[in-house]
Amino acid sequence: MKVDQGRIPEFLRARPEVPGHTEIFLRDAMSLTENIGEDLEHLISALDWLVRSQQVTGTGGFAAGYSFQDGWLPPYPETTGYIIPTLWDAYARLSNEQYHDAAIKAADWEIDIQMDNGAVQAGYWGVDPQGFWKDDRIPASFNTGQVMQGWNRTFIETREKKYLDASCHAAEYLLRYIDEEGIFQEGLSPGPTNFIRSYYTRAAHALAWTGQLAEKDSYLASAKRHLDWVLTCQHKNGWFENANFLLNKPPLTHTMAYTAEGLFDAGVLLKDDRYAAASFHHADQAMHACERRGLFLPATLDSKWKSMEKFSCLPGNAQFAGLWLRHGMRVEDLCLINAGLKMVDWLKGIQSLDNPNDGIRDGIGGSWPIDGGYSIFRHLSWAAKYFIDAVMLSMDAKEGLKTGV
């Protein structure tokens, strides 16, 4: 099979001489896959990658990822925040103290770098070698909510008040930026050009969670206001408006899944079936769109669940695998469970367990193929996080199918 010559110039800027780079490019360019092992093998390998990504930064933060062009990237406060609950889940499952220690170290680092106004900054902690993040320490509501997820879970695991205090300080920041309609009008992350954002449901869930833990009704009321507004953004076919990064462009599966995740988690937390049902409708339609493409989930999907894209956004794939499994197990929907299990296996097939490069080995890329249109030539910490979540859910689903639960 020949490689499209039009793809070569971009790859030549991605240091093809570095061990491991050419192997991944050629594998994806020729639509080849890796050997698929048992869930546990892939799970531990991805966790190993995450631990390495923390160790290389010299902080408690996890590197944003590994770039073919620049090597390991700086720590990323936003994704470090929501990696923390994944580590606690892995610790509960595997009893490996390494995951416990990594979660504590990350949560403490997030406290150390919390801004005076309670917010968490946008972008990397340090200089972005590719210049996407150019501004210094801009507070960001979405990022703040993701770190609150980590603090809340660490508070539950340790009962140390400093974590809940940090989350409450962050919550006070969020309260200032949700308007009466329920829209986050300020504190928006720079970069995306769409200034009305429904995927902030994940921040609203964090706010509601903090409200429950701290018994703060104002947090709960503001969170519900945003979540209720997002419900008005849902079309009859399950698709959400305003889930896109870029104005007048269809949303990535990554942000579509963010929207559905926030609603699902909030629905479970608040025992509000409206939120969970909206998430289910969205996830179910995404499954059908994926199946129509032969279990290929395109990176973007328009309001009719159509796409011309020929690449996948891998964090979005892993997120939807998790959503299909969570919803499937919750309502005993075998179609959703089956789709989730198949997607996990597909992702296992693009996780390289024997690549010589420790930035690539055991990790998950941003795109498939690796030079697709999302975070090209990079392996991402948030892709690894969502893959780990999906593999653990896959293990739970398989156990449930065995026992008939």
Secondary structure, 3 states (H helix, E strand, C coil): CCCCHHHHHHHHCCCCCCCCHHHHHHHHHCCCCCCCCCHHHHHHHHHHHHHHHHHCCCCCCCECEEECCCEECCECHHHHHHHHHHHHHHHHHHCCHHHHHHHHHHHHHHHHHCCCCCCEECCCCCCCCCCCCCCCCCEEHHHHHHHHHHHHHHHHHHCCHHHHHHHHHHHHHHHCCECCCCCECCCCCCCCCCCCCHHHHHHHHHHHHHHHHHCCHHHHHHHHHHHHHHHHCECCCCCECCCCCCCCCCCEHHHHHHHHHHHHHHHHHHCCHHHHHHHHHHHHHHHHHHHHCCCCCCCECCCCCCCCCCCEEHHHHHHHHHHHHHHHHHHCCHHHHHHHHHHHHHHHCCCCCCCCCCCCCCCCECEECCCCCCCCCEEEHHHHHHHHHHHHHHHHHHHHHHHCC
